[in-house]
């Protein structure tokens, strides 16, 4: 029996599971990646974890940890559950597999979790950094105390408050555990500090490994969820976020999000230690790898951030130019500090002045371009700012790569490459000066602007697209008639082709598994994620595991109805033959017993479909609208509970991917049209053009294939287990025909055969026959 059976969490694997595990192990031993499409129920999560943990626990392997990346919270919890299953079934005498789920500071800060100490979701990051700095300054070189004394002082303050009967003397409790500190932040010599961070520093050895500061044995804990990490750490009086960082290199399984591996800021400050050949990578929901990483490696800066950076530069310049004989004592000290910092760096005062002038001129140019755009596209816009839509202002022709208008303007205005590139160094020194001179809890704007300006100048003009983004806001402080009253503007640098960034990052890992239920066509996936380039030196092995549940339990229809495109259907307010037919077809599917999911191309079409169904069927119809997590979770609970319902949503929303519709939660799903994103958007045109140049077919690679994956994800919500029964319906001729614009070719062969084409007048008959049998 293979060694991996010892860590496999169940009695016996499926045949495809065993094949996948052995393939992943063999490929990883050769420093390669397994690309796996597996239908729901093929056990992909357990497959990948088993292969990775087997490599980590093999003494002859170079792998030291498994890093799991997923973009969906539901899948994150699935990995946690499967790790619990593995640990519950390990051979007698084995230590549990140690693991950790990564989250942000807001999720683990005891004060933020309990809304205590003046810390909340809006200020937690800035407050945390400031309190850490203050704590370190109290105990560092020239400090007035020690970390141990600070921790003890906070504990004694707690006891004193409790003895006095002061309500504030209650112990801070979080994650179901009491902490040894008060609910309010303690002070030492009128300086606020974080007692949890002081506790961490107290346990941190001067020259040792950070893992030595962990007050509990990770080998005995198994996998730690965020709540469990907070409860353990806070009850010991140490910082949960610092514990996360200390544990990170030493646990066997780390579960996180894509940004933990692909976001430059996160990897530079937190997870960089995981990015090496000793890490076995599991990239789940890998069909989202390309769009997620595109967002992470793109950049931008708001107009308000440019303004704040200009203000910060002014404060530094004024302090540096203050004459000692005319300044107050405090101002003299600030001036001396600024001059000393500048002298110790390679940044000059003239460079600070040049960047300030550049930012002032840049804001004027941005203002001019926004005004011109609004006059051109929305004449008379000042009469009613409330009706202005979100908008994009391209800075070049999106279909003709070339230099952008802002770069050309800057050159004509006399700002050369040195101004752009040196902005990074100027930003760094401004941050250092202000952090030293001012007691403010805030993130500095100049370093953010400096990074953007450097990237803007250095990025190419073929794979990157530059534009001004206008997002609807409302700010009463801006003058009437100013676009800034209605809009937040942002200079955006968009990475159209993120494959190089993905491939370069994947190359840093030892090997692993990239998997999803919807990766086909695999050749396209390999190209756009940089895997083909990686395959020149390392193996990339493909595996496809189709759905294995009884075929008689499901019916799959590709209905040859007129294409559900804007040209055919018009806007939702129109009444025409296409909409009448789709209304009839939707009602036929919605009449299925049990819960029914309806997926539409966008939220406007979802609202139309919900209105049609409310008038045509007897049961409740729920409409998912673009909203926050809380509203979405409430909608899911309502859908799953009580009587049968129809849920109508956008295929670009969050209810069609990663949501568990297992058991009797869903009996039918119907998809209207191919959910191709708005092709009129300048950004979409730029991506299509860049893909055309990189891969030969921009429309297929950039638009059609991702849209088909969206549809397949939604339709895959129905059948999640061997006993489940349900109907899957694709409405649109492009799913049914092998035509020039058909999408059947993008389905795996077995799935394509299941979705047999039927005419629109035969759908009702097919549904009736299926439900009569079940």
C-alpha positions in Angstrom: 0.0 0.0 0.0 1.5 3.4 -1.0 2.8 5.5 1.9 0.3 8.3 1.2 -2.5 6.1 2.5 -1.3 6.9 6.0 -2.4 10.5 5.6 -5.4 10.0 3.4 -8.4 10.9 5.5 -10.9 8.2 4.4 -10.9 4.4 4.2 -10.4 4.1 0.4 -9.9 6.7 -2.3 -11.9 6.9 -5.5 -9.9 5.4 -8.5 -9.5 8.9 -10.0 -8.4 10.2 -6.5 -5.7 7.6 -6.2 -4.5 8.4 -9.7 -4.4 12.1 -9.0 -2.5 11.7 -5.7 0.2 9.5 -7.2 0.5 11.9 -10.2 0.8 14.9 -8.0 3.5 13.2 -5.8 5.5 12.0 -8.8 5.3 15.4 -10.6 6.2 17.3 -7.4 9.2 15.1 -6.9 10.4 16.3 -10.3 9.7 19.9 -9.3 6.6 20.0 -11.5 3.0 21.0 -11.4 -0.2 18.9 -11.8 -3.0 20.8 -13.6 -6.2 19.1 -12.5 -9.8 19.6 -13.6 -12.1 17.5 -11.4 -15.8 17.6 -11.3 -17.6 18.1 -8.0 -17.4 14.9 -5.9 -14.0 13.8 -7.2 -12.3 14.7 -3.9 -9.9 17.3 -5.2 -9.3 18.9 -1.8 -8.4 15.6 -0.1 -6.4 14.6 -3.1 -4.2 17.7 -3.1 -3.8 17.8 0.7 -2.8 14.1 0.8 -0.2 14.5 -1.9 1.3 17.6 -0.2 1.3 16.3 3.3 2.9 13.0 2.1 5.7 15.0 0.6 6.2 17.1 3.7 6.2 14.1 6.0 8.6 12.1 3.8 12.1 12.4 5.4 13.6 12.0 1.9 11.6 14.9 0.4 12.8 18.5 0.3 9.3 19.8 0.9 8.7 21.4 4.4 5.2 22.8 4.1 2.0 23.0 2.0 0.6 26.4 1.0 -3.0 26.3 0.0 -4.4 29.3 -2.0 -8.1 29.7 -2.6 -10.3 32.7 -3.6 -13.5 31.4 -2.1 -14.2 31.3 1.7 -16.4 28.2 1.3 -13.4 26.4 -0.1 -11.1 27.7 2.6 -13.4 26.1 5.2 -13.4 22.9 3.1 -9.6 22.6 3.5 -9.9 23.2 7.2 -12.5 20.4 7.4 -10.4 18.0 5.4 -7.4 18.7 7.5 -9.5 17.8 10.6 -10.5 14.6 8.9 -6.9 13.8 8.1 -5.8 14.4 11.7 -8.7 12.3 13.1 -7.6 9.3 11.1 -3.8 9.4 11.3 -2.0 6.2 12.4 -1.7 5.8 16.2 1.2 7.6 17.7 1.5 10.2 14.9 1.5 13.9 15.7 -1.4 15.8 14.1 -0.6 17.7 11.0 0.0 21.3 12.1 -1.7 24.0 10.2 -2.7 27.7 10.1 -5.3 29.8 8.3 -4.0 33.2 7.4 -6.2 36.3 7.8 -5.7 40.0 8.2 -4.9 42.0 11.4 -8.6 43.1 11.7 -9.6 39.5 12.2 -7.1 38.7 14.9 -6.6 41.9 16.9 -8.3 41.3 20.3 -9.2 45.0 20.6 -10.7 45.3 17.1 -12.6 42.0 17.5 -14.3 43.4 20.7 -14.5 47.0 19.6 -12.4 48.0 22.6 -9.5 50.3 23.3 -10.7 52.8 20.6 -9.8 50.4 17.9 -12.3 49.5 15.2 -12.4 48.3 11.6 -11.7 51.7 10.2 -8.5 52.4 12.1 -7.2 49.0 13.2 -4.3 48.9 10.7 -2.9 52.4 11.4 -3.5 52.0 15.2 -1.8 48.6 15.2 1.4 50.0 13.5 1.5 53.0 15.7 1.0 51.0 18.9 3.7 48.6 17.8 6.1 51.5 17.1 5.3 53.0 20.5 5.8 49.7 22.3 9.1 49.1 20.6 10.3 52.7 21.4 9.6 52.1 25.1 11.6 49.0 25.2 14.3 49.6 22.6 17.6 51.3 22.7 17.1 54.5 24.8 13.7 53.2 26.0 12.6 53.7 29.6 11.4 50.1 30.4 11.3 46.5 29.3 8.7 44.4 27.5 8.4 42.3 30.6 7.7 45.4 32.7 5.1 46.7 30.2 3.3 43.4 30.2 3.4 43.2 34.0 2.2 46.8 34.3 -0.8 46.1 32.1 -1.7 43.1 34.2 -1.3 45.1 37.4 -3.5 47.9 35.9 -6.1 45.3 35.3 -6.0 44.0 38.8 -6.1 47.5 40.2 -9.1 48.4 38.2 -10.9 45.3 39.1 -10.1 45.7 42.8 -11.5 49.3 42.7 -14.8 48.0 41.3 -14.3 50.1 38.1 -16.3 48.6 35.2 -13.3 49.2 33.0 -11.5 46.7 35.1 -13.2 43.8 33.5 -10.8 41.5 31.7 -10.9 41.8 27.9 -12.3 38.6 26.5 -12.1 37.5 22.9 -12.7 34.2 21.0 -14.4 32.8 24.1 -11.2 33.3 26.2 -10.3 35.8 29.0 -7.1 37.8 28.5 -4.8 39.1 31.3 -5.3 42.7 30.2 -7.9 45.5 30.6 -10.3 46.5 27.9 -8.7 49.9 27.6 -5.2 50.4 26.3 -2.6 50.8 29.1 -0.1 53.6 29.2 3.5 54.0 30.4 4.7 57.5 31.2 1.7 58.9 29.2 2.5 56.7 26.2 -0.1 54.3 25.0 1.2 50.8 24.1 -0.2 47.4 23.1 0.2 44.9 26.0 -0.3 41.9 23.6 2.6 43.1 21.5 4.7 43.8 24.6 3.9 40.2 25.7 5.2 39.0 22.3 8.4 41.0 22.6 9.0 39.7 26.1 9.0 36.1 24.9 11.0 36.9 21.7 14.6 35.7 22.1 17.2 38.3 21.2 19.1 36.1 18.7 16.7 33.1 18.4 14.0 32.0 16.1 10.6 33.7 16.4 9.0 30.3 16.8 10.6 30.3 20.3 8.2 33.1 21.3 5.2 30.8 20.8 3.9 29.8 24.3 2.1 26.7 23.1 3.3 23.5 21.3 2.1 23.7 17.7 2.8 20.0 17.1 -0.1 19.2 19.6 -2.6 21.6 18.2 -3.3 20.3 14.7 -4.8 23.0 12.4 -5.5 26.3 14.0 -8.4 28.3 12.7 -8.2 32.1 13.2 -10.6 32.0 16.2 -8.5 29.2 17.8 -5.3 31.1 17.2 -6.8 34.3 18.8 -8.1 32.3 21.8 -4.8 30.6 22.5 -2.6 33.6 21.9 -4.7 36.2 23.7 -5.3 34.0 26.7 -1.5 33.8 27.1 -1.2 37.6 26.8 0.6 37.6 23.4 -0.2 39.1 20.1 -2.2 36.8 17.8 -1.0 38.5 14.6 2.6 38.2 15.7 2.0 34.6 16.6 0.7 34.0 13.0 4.0 35.4 11.7 6.1 33.4 14.1 4.2 30.1 13.3 4.2 30.7 9.5 7.5 29.1 8.6 7.1 26.1 10.9 3.6 24.8 10.4 3.0 22.0 7.9 0.0 23.4 6.1 -0.8 27.1 5.6 -4.2 28.1 4.2 -4.6 31.5 2.6 -5.8 33.6 -0.2 -4.2 34.4 -3.6 -2.8 37.7 -2.3 -0.6 35.7 0.2 1.4 34.5 -2.8 0.9 37.1 -5.5 0.3 40.5 -3.9 3.7 42.3 -3.9 3.1 44.2 -0.6 1.9 41.1 1.3 4.7 38.8 0.1 7.2 41.6 0.8 6.2 42.1 4.4 4.6 38.9 5.6 4.5 35.7 3.5 7.8 35.9 1.7 9.3 33.1 3.7 6.8 30.7 2.0 8.0 31.5 -1.5 10.7 28.9 -2.0 11.4 25.4 -3.3 10.5 23.8 0.1 6.8 24.8 -0.4 4.3 22.5 -2.1 1.7 24.8 -3.6 -2.0 24.0 -3.9 -3.8 26.5 -6.0 -7.6 25.9 -5.6 -10.3 27.5 -7.8 -7.5 27.9 -10.3 -9.8 29.1 -13.0 -9.8 32.4 -11.0 -6.0 32.6 -10.9 -5.6 34.8 -14.0 -8.3 37.5 -13.1 -7.3 37.5 -9.4 -3.6 38.0 -10.0 -4.4 40.6 -12.7 -6.0 42.7 -10.0 -3.2 42.1 -7.6 -0.4 43.1 -10.0 -2.3 46.1 -11.3 -1.9 49.4 -9.5 -3.5 52.8 -9.0 -3.6 55.9 -6.9 -6.5 58.2 -6.1 -6.6 61.9 -6.7 -7.0 62.4 -3.0 -3.8 60.4 -2.4 -1.9 62.7 -4.8 -3.2 65.7 -2.8 -2.1 64.1 0.5 1.3 63.3 -0.9 1.7 67.0 -2.0 0.8 68.1 1.5 3.3 65.7 3.1 6.1 67.0 0.8 5.2 70.5 1.7 5.6 69.8 5.4 9.0 68.2 4.9 10.1 71.0 2.6 9.0 73.7 5.0 10.6 72.0 8.0 13.9 71.7 6.1 13.9 75.4 5.1 13.0 76.7 8.6 15.7 79.1 9.8 16.8 78.2 13.4 16.8 81.9 14.5 13.1 82.4 13.6 11.7 79.0 14.7 10.2 77.8 17.9 12.1 75.2 19.9 9.9 72.3 18.6 10.2 73.6 15.0 13.9 73.9 15.3 14.1 70.2 16.4 11.9 69.2 13.5 14.0 71.2 11.0 17.2 69.6 12.4 15.7 66.1 12.2 14.5 66.6 8.5 17.9 68.0 7.4 19.7 65.1 9.1 17.5 62.5 7.5 18.0 64.1 4.1 21.7 64.3 4.6 21.8 60.6 5.6 19.9 59.6 2.5 20.5 59.9 -1.3 17.4 62.1 -1.6 17.9 65.9 -2.0 15.7 68.8 -1.0 15.5 69.8 -4.6 14.1 66.3 -5.5 11.4 66.8 -2.9 10.5 70.1 -4.4 10.5 68.7 -7.9 8.1 65.9 -6.9 5.8 68.3 -5.2 5.6 70.5 -8.3 5.0 67.4 -10.4 2.1 66.2 -8.3 0.6 69.7 -8.3 0.8 69.8 -12.1 -0.4 66.2 -12.4 -3.5 67.0 -10.4 -4.2 70.0 -12.7 -3.8 67.8 -15.7 -6.1 65.1 -14.3 -8.7 67.8 -13.5 -8.5 69.1 -17.1 -8.9 65.6 -18.6 -11.9 64.8 -16.4 -13.6 68.1 -17.2 -13.0 67.6 -21.0 -14.3 64.0 -20.8 -17.5 65.0 -19.0 -18.2 67.9 -21.4 -17.7 65.5 -24.3 -19.6 62.5 -23.0 -22.1 64.1 -20.6 -22.9 67.6 -21.8 -24.6 69.7 -19.2 -23.3 67.4 -16.4 -23.0 70.2 -13.9 -26.8 70.6 -13.8 -27.3 67.3 -12.0 -24.2 65.6 -10.7 -26.2 62.8 -9.1 -26.9 61.1 -12.5 -23.3 60.7 -13.5 -22.3 57.0 -14.0 -19.1 55.2 -13.1 -16.8 55.8 -16.0 -13.4 55.2 -17.6 -11.2 57.7 -19.4 -8.6 55.8 -21.5 -5.2 57.5 -21.8 -4.5 55.8 -25.1 -6.5 54.0 -27.8 -7.2 50.7 -26.1 -6.9 48.8 -29.4 -3.6 50.5 -30.5 -0.8 50.0 -28.0 1.3 53.1 -27.5 2.4 55.8 -25.0 -0.4 57.1 -22.8 -1.5 60.7 -22.6 -0.2 61.4 -19.1 3.3 60.2 -20.0 3.4 62.4 -23.1 2.0 65.4 -21.1 4.8 64.9 -18.5 7.5 64.9 -21.1 6.2 68.0 -22.7 6.0 69.7 -19.3 9.7 69.0 -18.7 9.4 66.0 -16.3 11.9 63.4 -17.4 12.3 59.7 -16.4 14.2 60.7 -13.3 11.2 62.4 -11.8 9.1 59.3 -12.2 11.7 56.8 -11.0 13.1 58.8 -8.1 9.6 59.2 -6.7 10.0 55.9 -5.0 13.1 57.0 -3.1 11.6 60.4 -2.2 8.4 58.7 -1.0 10.4 56.4 1.3 12.4 59.3 2.9 9.2 61.4 3.4 7.6 58.5 5.2 10.6 58.1 7.5 10.9 61.8 8.2 7.2 62.2 9.1 7.0 59.0 11.1 9.9 60.2 13.2 8.8 63.8 13.6 5.1 63.5 14.0 3.0 61.5 16.4 0.2 60.6 14.0 -1.6 57.3 13.4 -1.9 57.3 9.6 -0.6 55.6 6.5 1.6 58.0 4.5 0.6 58.9 1.0 3.9 59.7 -0.6 5.4 56.2 -0.6 2.1 54.9 -2.3 2.3 57.6 -4.9 6.1 57.0 -5.4 5.5 53.3 -6.1 2.8 54.0 -8.6 4.8 56.7 -10.5 7.8 54.4 -10.7 5.7 51.5 -12.1 3.8 53.8 -14.4 7.1 54.9 -16.1 8.7 51.5 -16.2 5.8 49.3 -17.3 5.5 48.6 -21.1 2.6 50.1 -23.1 1.5 46.8 -24.8 0.7 44.6 -21.9 -0.2 47.5 -19.6 -3.1 49.9 -20.0 -3.4 53.3 -18.3 -6.6 55.1 -17.7 -8.5 57.4 -15.3 -11.2 55.6 -13.3 -14.2 57.6 -12.1 -16.1 56.0 -9.3 -19.4 57.4 -8.0 -19.1 59.0 -4.6 -20.5 62.0 -2.9 -18.5 64.7 -1.1 -20.4 67.8 0.2 -17.1 69.4 1.1 -16.2 69.9 -2.6 -17.6 73.0 -4.4 -20.9 72.8 -6.2 -20.3 72.1 -9.9 -17.0 70.3 -9.2 -16.7 66.8 -10.5 -14.9 65.9 -7.3 -18.2 66.4 -5.5 -19.6 63.4 -7.4 -16.5 61.3 -8.3 -13.5 59.8 -6.8 -10.8 59.7 -9.5 -8.0 57.3 -9.8 -5.0 56.9 -12.0 -4.9 53.2 -12.9 -2.1 51.1 -14.3 -3.7 47.9 -15.5 -1.8 44.7 -16.2 -3.7 43.2 -19.1 -1.6 40.0 -19.4 -0.6 38.7 -15.9 0.8 35.4 -17.2 4.4 36.5 -16.7 3.8 37.5 -13.1 1.9 34.2 -12.5 4.6 32.0 -14.1 7.4 33.8 -12.4 5.8 33.3 -9.0 4.9 29.7 -9.6 8.6 29.1 -10.5 9.6 30.0 -7.0 7.7 27.0 -5.5 9.0 23.5 -5.5 5.9 22.2 -7.3 2.3 21.4 -6.6 -1.2 21.2 -7.8 -3.4 23.7 -9.7 -7.0 22.6 -9.7 -10.6 23.5 -10.3 -13.9 22.0 -11.6 -13.6 24.3 -14.6 -10.1 24.6 -16.1 -10.9 23.5 -19.6 -9.7 24.2 -22.2 -6.5 23.3 -20.5 -4.2 24.5 -23.3 -5.7 28.0 -22.9 -5.3 27.8 -19.1 -1.6 26.8 -19.5 -0.9 29.7 -21.9 -2.5 32.5 -19.9 -1.0 31.5 -16.6 2.5 31.2 -17.8 2.6 27.4 -17.3 3.7 26.7 -20.8 6.8 28.9 -20.3 7.5 27.1 -17.0 7.1 23.7 -18.8 10.2 24.4 -20.8 12.3 23.5 -17.7 9.9 21.6 -15.4 7.1 19.1 -16.0 3.5 20.2 -16.2 1.1 17.2 -16.2 -2.6 17.4 -16.9 -5.4 15.3 -15.5 -9.2 15.5 -16.1 -11.6 13.7 -13.9 -15.3 13.8 -15.0 -18.3 13.6 -12.8 -18.6 10.1 -11.5 -22.1 10.1 -10.0 -24.9 8.1 -11.6 -25.9 9.6 -15.0 -29.5 8.6 -14.5 -29.8 11.1 -11.6 -29.3 14.1 -13.8 -30.7 15.7 -16.9 -28.6 18.2 -19.0 -30.0 20.3 -21.7 -28.4 22.8 -24.1 -31.4 24.6 -25.6 -31.1 25.9 -29.1 -32.8 29.3 -28.4 -31.9 32.6 -30.1 -28.6 34.0 -28.6 -29.2 35.9 -25.4 -27.2 38.9 -26.6 -28.0 42.6 -26.3 -28.6 42.8 -30.0 -31.3 40.2 -29.7 -32.9 41.0 -26.4 -32.5 44.8 -26.1 -32.7 46.4 -22.7 -34.7 44.8 -19.9 -37.6 47.2 -20.4 -38.2 46.0 -24.0 -40.8 43.4 -24.9 -39.7 41.3 -27.9 -39.8 37.7 -29.2 -36.4 36.8 -27.6 -37.5 38.0 -24.1 -40.9 36.3 -24.4 -39.3 33.0 -25.3 -36.7 33.2 -22.5 -39.4 34.1 -20.1 -41.3 30.9 -21.1 -38.2 28.8 -20.9 -37.2 30.1 -17.4 -40.7 29.5 -16.1 -40.6 25.8 -17.4 -37.3 25.2 -15.4 -38.5 27.2 -12.4 -41.5 24.8 -12.2 -39.1 22.0 -11.2 -39.7 20.5 -7.7 -37.2 21.9 -5.1 -35.0 25.0 -5.2 -34.0 26.4 -8.5 -31.0 28.7 -9.3 -31.3 31.1 -12.2 -28.0 32.6 -13.5 -28.2 35.7 -15.7 -25.4 37.7 -17.5 -25.6 40.7 -15.1 -27.7 42.1 -12.3 -30.0 44.1 -14.6 -31.0 41.0 -16.4 -31.3 39.2 -13.1 -33.9 41.8 -12.0 -35.8 41.3 -15.3 -35.8 37.5 -14.9 -37.0 37.8 -11.3 -39.9 40.1 -12.4 -40.9 37.6 -15.1 -40.9 34.6 -12.7 -42.8 36.4 -10.0 -45.6 36.9 -12.4 -45.5 33.3 -13.7 -44.9 31.0 -10.8 -46.6 30.4 -7.4 -43.6 30.1 -5.1 -41.2 32.7 -3.7 -38.7 34.3 -6.0 -35.5 35.7 -4.4 -33.4 38.3 -6.2 -29.7 38.6 -5.5 -28.5 42.2 -5.9 -25.0 43.5 -5.8 -24.4 43.8 -2.0 -22.1 43.0 0.9 -21.2 39.7 2.5 -23.9 40.1 5.2 -26.8 40.5 2.8 -25.5 37.7 0.7 -25.3 35.3 3.6 -28.8 36.2 4.7 -30.1 35.6 1.2 -28.5 32.1 1.2 -30.0 31.2 4.5 -33.4 32.3 3.3 -33.0 30.3 0.1 -32.0 27.1 1.9 -34.7 27.2 4.6 -38.4 26.5 4.4 -40.4 26.0 1.2 -39.2 25.7 -2.3 -37.9 28.8 -3.9 -36.3 30.3 -7.0 -33.1 32.3 -6.5 -32.1 34.7 -9.4 -28.6 36.0 -9.5 -25.9 37.4 -11.8 -23.3 35.0 -13.1 -20.7 37.6 -12.1 -21.8 37.5 -8.5 -20.7 35.4 -5.6 -23.6 32.9 -5.4 -22.6 30.8 -8.4 -19.1 29.9 -7.3 -17.9 28.2 -4.1 -21.3 28.0 -2.5 -22.3 24.6 -1.1 -25.7 23.6 -2.6 -25.3 20.0 -1.6 -28.2 17.7 -0.4 -31.6 19.0 -1.2 -30.5 22.7 -1.4 -30.8 22.8 -5.2 -32.6 20.6 -7.7 -32.2 22.7 -10.9 -30.0 25.4 -12.4 -30.6 27.3 -15.6 -28.1 29.7 -17.3 -29.3 32.4 -19.7 -26.7 33.4 -22.3 -22.9 33.3 -22.3 -21.8 35.8 -19.6 -19.3 37.8 -21.6 -18.3 41.0 -19.9 -19.0 44.4 -21.4 -17.0 44.5 -24.6 -17.4 48.3 -24.9 -15.3 49.0 -21.9 -11.9 50.5 -22.8 -10.2 48.2 -20.3 -11.9 45.2 -21.8 -10.8 46.3 -25.3 -7.2 46.7 -24.0 -7.2 43.2 -22.6 -8.6 41.8 -25.8 -6.0 43.6 -27.8 -3.1 42.5 -25.6 -4.3 38.9 -25.7 -4.6 39.1 -29.5 -1.0 40.0 -29.6 0.1 37.5 -27.0 -1.9 34.4 -27.9 -3.5 35.1 -31.3 -7.2 35.1 -30.4 -8.1 37.9 -28.0 -11.8 37.4 -28.0 -11.7 33.7 -27.2 -8.8 33.9 -24.6 -9.8 37.1 -22.8 -13.7 36.9 -23.0 -15.3 33.7 -24.2 -13.3 31.1 -22.3 -13.7 33.0 -18.9 -17.4 33.4 -19.6 -17.9 29.7 -20.3 -16.1 28.9 -17.0 -18.5 31.1 -15.2 -21.4 29.3 -16.7 -19.9 25.9 -15.9 -19.3 26.9 -12.3 -22.9 27.9 -11.9 -24.3 24.8 -13.6 -22.1 22.7 -11.4 -23.9 23.7 -8.3 -26.6 21.2 -8.9 -25.1 17.7 -8.6 -22.7 17.5 -5.6 -23.0 13.9 -4.4 -23.9 10.4 -5.6 -27.5 10.5 -4.2 -28.4 13.9 -5.6 -30.9 14.4 -8.4 -31.2 17.5 -10.5 -31.5 19.3 -13.8 -29.0 21.5 -15.6 -30.1 23.8 -18.4 -28.1 26.1 -20.7 -30.2 28.5 -22.6 -28.6 29.9 -25.8 -27.8 28.5 -29.2 -24.1 29.0 -28.6 -24.2 26.2 -26.1 -26.2 24.0 -28.6 -24.5 24.6 -31.9 -21.0 24.0 -33.4 -21.1 27.4 -35.0 -18.5 30.1 -35.6 -19.5 31.7 -32.3 -20.4 28.5 -30.5 -18.9 27.7 -27.1 -19.5 23.9 -27.0 -15.9 23.3 -28.0 -14.8 24.9 -24.7 -16.6 22.1 -22.6 -14.7 18.9 -21.8 -15.6 16.1 -24.2 -17.7 14.1 -21.7 -19.6 17.2 -20.5 -20.2 18.3 -24.0 -21.8 14.9 -24.8 -24.1 15.2 -21.8 -25.5 18.5 -22.8 -27.3 17.3 -25.8 -28.9 20.1 -27.9 -32.7 20.3 -27.8 -35.1 22.8 -29.4 -36.8 25.3 -27.3 -40.2 23.7 -27.8 -38.8 20.3 -26.5 -37.4 21.6 -23.2 -40.7 21.3 -21.3 -41.2 17.7 -22.6 -37.6 16.7 -21.5 -38.1 18.2 -18.0 -41.5 16.5 -17.6 -40.0 13.1 -18.5 -37.1 13.5 -16.1 -39.2 14.6 -13.1 -41.7 11.8 -13.7 -38.9 9.3 -13.4 -37.7 10.9 -10.1 
